[in-house]
Amino acid sequence: MGRLQKLAPRITSSAPRIGSSVGDSRSHDREREARAPWRKWYRTARWGRLRLKVFERDLFQCQMDGCGRIEGNLSKLVCDHVRPHRGDQRLFWDDRNLQTLCKPCHDSLKQRQERREG
């Protein structure tokens, strides 16, 4: 009796029909930028200087009530807008509307608060 041959798979995965495919971050970023062109402000030298100025003003300490964490590693800090700017340049660049948050507080407590407030 002869050997059985392995058959090639006949079912393939289909491309997603809505939005960018999982793992396609470049495409996702382009779509996001088209919807919110102000996102490029975060990649300017002006934003970098303002962000550092806010960190220094707040002494590299999380301003979230009850936290107060001091962080020397800037990659673990977020320069957060107290009031969401939603593309308003005046609010975006106003240092009185900025605060230092540690990444855990920004990514959990602050995001939850913003979703509640709508």
C-alpha positions in Angstrom: 0.0 0.0 0.0 1.3 3.5 -0.9 2.0 6.4 1.4 -0.7 9.0 2.0 0.2 12.4 0.8 -0.3 15.5 2.9 -3.0 17.8 1.5 -2.4 21.5 1.4 -4.8 23.5 3.6 -7.7 24.9 1.6 -9.0 27.4 4.2 -7.3 30.7 4.4 -7.8 33.7 6.6 -9.6 36.6 5.2 -8.6 40.2 5.6 -10.7 42.3 8.0 -13.4 44.2 6.3 -13.5 47.1 8.8 -10.5 49.3 9.7 -6.9 48.2 9.6 -5.8 44.7 10.2 -4.5 43.6 13.6 -0.8 44.4 13.9 -0.9 47.0 11.1 0.1 49.9 13.2 1.3 52.1 10.4 -2.1 52.0 8.7 -3.9 52.5 12.0 -1.6 55.6 12.7 -2.4 57.1 9.3 -6.1 56.7 9.8 -5.9 58.2 13.3 -3.9 61.1 12.1 -6.4 61.8 9.3 -9.2 62.0 11.9 -7.1 64.1 14.4 -4.4 66.1 12.6 -3.4 67.8 15.9 -1.7 64.5 17.0 1.4 65.7 15.1 1.8 68.5 17.7 3.1 65.8 20.1 6.1 65.2 17.8 7.3 68.8 17.8 10.4 70.2 19.5 8.0 72.8 21.1 6.0 70.0 22.7 9.2 68.3 24.0 10.3 71.6 25.6 6.9 72.3 27.2 6.6 68.7 28.4 10.0 68.9 30.2 9.1 72.3 31.6 5.9 70.8 33.2 7.8 67.8 34.6 10.4 70.2 36.2 7.6 72.5 37.5 5.9 69.4 39.1 9.2 68.1 40.4 8.8 64.9 38.4 6.0 63.9 40.8 2.6 62.5 39.8 -0.1 65.0 40.5 -3.0 62.5 40.8 -4.7 62.7 44.2 -3.4 60.0 46.5 -0.4 59.0 44.3 2.5 61.5 44.5 4.9 59.0 42.9 8.3 60.6 42.0 9.8 59.2 38.8 13.2 59.9 37.4 12.6 57.9 34.3 10.8 60.3 31.9 9.5 57.4 29.8 7.3 56.5 32.8 5.8 60.0 33.1 3.0 61.5 31.0 2.4 65.2 30.4 -1.4 65.2 30.7 -4.0 67.8 29.7 -6.2 68.5 32.7 -9.0 69.6 30.4 -9.0 67.7 27.1 -8.0 70.0 24.3 -9.8 68.2 21.4 -7.7 70.1 18.9 -8.0 73.6 20.5 -4.4 75.0 20.2 -4.9 77.4 23.0 -5.7 74.6 25.5 -3.0 72.3 24.0 -0.1 74.7 24.5 -1.3 76.2 27.8 1.0 75.0 30.5 -1.6 75.8 33.2 -3.7 73.0 31.5 -0.9 70.5 31.9 0.1 68.2 34.7 2.5 65.4 35.4 1.1 61.9 35.8 2.8 58.6 36.2 2.0 56.2 33.4 -0.1 53.9 35.6 -2.3 56.8 36.8 -2.7 58.2 33.3 -3.5 54.9 31.7 -6.1 53.8 34.2 -7.5 56.4 36.6 -7.3 59.4 34.2 -8.7 57.5 31.2 -11.6 56.1 33.3 -12.3 59.7 34.5 -12.3 61.1 30.9 -14.6 58.3 29.7 -17.1 59.1 32.5 -17.1 62.8 31.7 -17.5 62.1 28.0 
